[in-house]
């Protein structure tokens, strides 16, 4: 029979995991993954509050859980940030996110008089409305973090680049309808429109179909540079634009060696790169975004309809 003392003198075999060649986002992701694996998961059925709530209001437990998710979840964050959010969540939060929080995609139908307005939200994101620690935890403001490119709600920085992505389904023609309209307090603007009416109203001899990028930048002297360019590929003609099918569209704007490029993607494929003429600067000032702003396009501006 072995002496128990001998067990402590034996060398233990420790398995090593080589992660040098693993495709991971960052070393922080590995740390969060380790935390996730070591967490204890209690066998609680959260479908009934009586299985979980012992003190206080059951309604408050579930209400605060869903509020934490829609107010703080890093929707556009990295995988590390999403995993960190989950690791910092209660088991009720995790259950709510996995089972009750709506994650399915939907769509909106816009007519000529409907649009969505997204304000800049700068002060709310950077200036705390209270100094009380207990109140700060109730904030729903977007976190302002320059190092992680979390600035204002809407930033148009061509040096860093910006991308718009959307799905669209159309079955009728329209001379022009705005998809996105960025309006700046310094009177600069960017507008992305769809043209499906064959004839350009400003130039009746010209046929226009496709996704059209319109930009205006006002200088300090009260004048500026303008551009009006079809950035979509030639195959996106009127028939393709009104085929009554869902299609994915994306536009990336970015400067390389002081030249502004527009890269257009259709159904996941890069279809065209366009050079936007002019020496464009970043759009500054307070910026507001209008989505599907067909009825509020300013008339008479230099760039056109």
Secondary structure in CASP SS format (residue, H / E / C, confidence):
PFRMAT SS
TARGET T0000
AUTHOR 0000-0000-0000
METHOD secondary structure of the structure
MODEL  1
X C 1.00
X C 1.00
X C 1.00
X H 1.00
X H 1.00
X H 1.00
X H 1.00
X C 1.00
X C 1.00
X C 1.00
X C 1.00
X C 1.00
X C 1.00
X C 1.00
X C 1.00
X C 1.00
X C 1.00
X C 1.00
X C 1.00
X C 1.00
X C 1.00
X C 1.00
X C 1.00
X C 1.00
X C 1.00
X C 1.00
X H 1.00
X H 1.00
X H 1.00
X H 1.00
X H 1.00
X H 1.00
X H 1.00
X H 1.00
X H 1.00
X H 1.00
X H 1.00
X H 1.00
X C 1.00
X C 1.00
X C 1.00
X C 1.00
X C 1.00
X C 1.00
X C 1.00
X C 1.00
X C 1.00
X C 1.00
X H 1.00
X H 1.00
X H 1.00
X C 1.00
X C 1.00
X C 1.00
X C 1.00
X C 1.00
X C 1.00
X H 1.00
X H 1.00
X H 1.00
X H 1.00
X H 1.00
X H 1.00
X H 1.00
X H 1.00
X H 1.00
X H 1.00
X H 1.00
X H 1.00
X H 1.00
X H 1.00
X H 1.00
X C 1.00
X C 1.00
X C 1.00
X C 1.00
X C 1.00
X C 1.00
X H 1.00
X H 1.00
X H 1.00
X H 1.00
X H 1.00
X H 1.00
X H 1.00
X H 1.00
X H 1.00
X C 1.00
X C 1.00
X C 1.00
X H 1.00
X H 1.00
X H 1.00
X H 1.00
X H 1.00
X H 1.00
X H 1.00
X H 1.00
X H 1.00
X H 1.00
X C 1.00
X C 1.00
X C 1.00
X C 1.00
X C 1.00
X C 1.00
X C 1.00
X C 1.00
X C 1.00
X C 1.00
X C 1.00
X C 1.00
X C 1.00
X C 1.00
X C 1.00
X E 1.00
X E 1.00
X E 1.00
X C 1.00
X C 1.00
X C 1.00
X H 1.00
X H 1.00
X H 1.00
X H 1.00
X H 1.00
X C 1.00
X C 1.00
X C 1.00
X C 1.00
X C 1.00
X C 1.00
X H 1.00
X H 1.00
X H 1.00
X H 1.00
X C 1.00
X C 1.00
X C 1.00
X C 1.00
X C 1.00
X C 1.00
X C 1.00
X C 1.00
X E 1.00
X H 1.00
X H 1.00
X H 1.00
X C 1.00
X E 1.00
X C 1.00
X C 1.00
X C 1.00
X C 1.00
X C 1.00
X E 1.00
X C 1.00
X C 1.00
X C 1.00
X C 1.00
X C 1.00
X E 1.00
X E 1.00
X E 1.00
X E 1.00
X E 1.00
X E 1.00
X E 1.00
X C 1.00
X C 1.00
X C 1.00
X C 1.00
X C 1.00
X C 1.00
X C 1.00
X C 1.00
X E 1.00
X E 1.00
X E 1.00
X E 1.00
X E 1.00
X E 1.00
X E 1.00
X E 1.00
X C 1.00
X C 1.00
X C 1.00
X C 1.00
X E 1.00
X E 1.00
X E 1.00
X E 1.00
X E 1.00
X E 1.00
X E 1.00
X E 1.00
X E 1.00
X E 1.00
X E 1.00
X E 1.00
X C 1.00
X C 1.00
X E 1.00
X E 1.00
X E 1.00
X E 1.00
X E 1.00
X E 1.00
X E 1.00
X E 1.00
X E 1.00
X E 1.00
X E 1.00
X E 1.00
X E 1.00
X E 1.00
X E 1.00
X E 1.00
X C 1.00
X C 1.00
X C 1.00
X C 1.00
X C 1.00
X E 1.00
X E 1.00
X E 1.00
X E 1.00
X E 1.00
X E 1.00
X E 1.00
X C 1.00
X C 1.00
X C 1.00
X C 1.00
X C 1.00
X C 1.00
X C 1.00
X H 1.00
X H 1.00
X H 1.00
X H 1.00
X C 1.00
X C 1.00
X C 1.00
X C 1.00
X C 1.00
X E 1.00
X E 1.00
X E 1.00
X E 1.00
X E 1.00
X E 1.00
X E 1.00
X E 1.00
X E 1.00
X E 1.00
X C 1.00
X C 1.00
X E 1.00
X E 1.00
X E 1.00
X E 1.00
X E 1.00
X E 1.00
X E 1.00
X E 1.00
X C 1.00
X C 1.00
X E 1.00
X E 1.00
X E 1.00
X E 1.00
X E 1.00
X E 1.00
X E 1.00
X E 1.00
X C 1.00
X C 1.00
X C 1.00
X C 1.00
X C 1.00
X C 1.00
X E 1.00
X C 1.00
X C 1.00
X C 1.00
X E 1.00
X E 1.00
X E 1.00
X E 1.00
X E 1.00
X C 1.00
X C 1.00
X C 1.00
X C 1.00
X C 1.00
X C 1.00
X C 1.00
X C 1.00
X C 1.00
X C 1.00
X C 1.00
X C 1.00
X C 1.00
X C 1.00
END
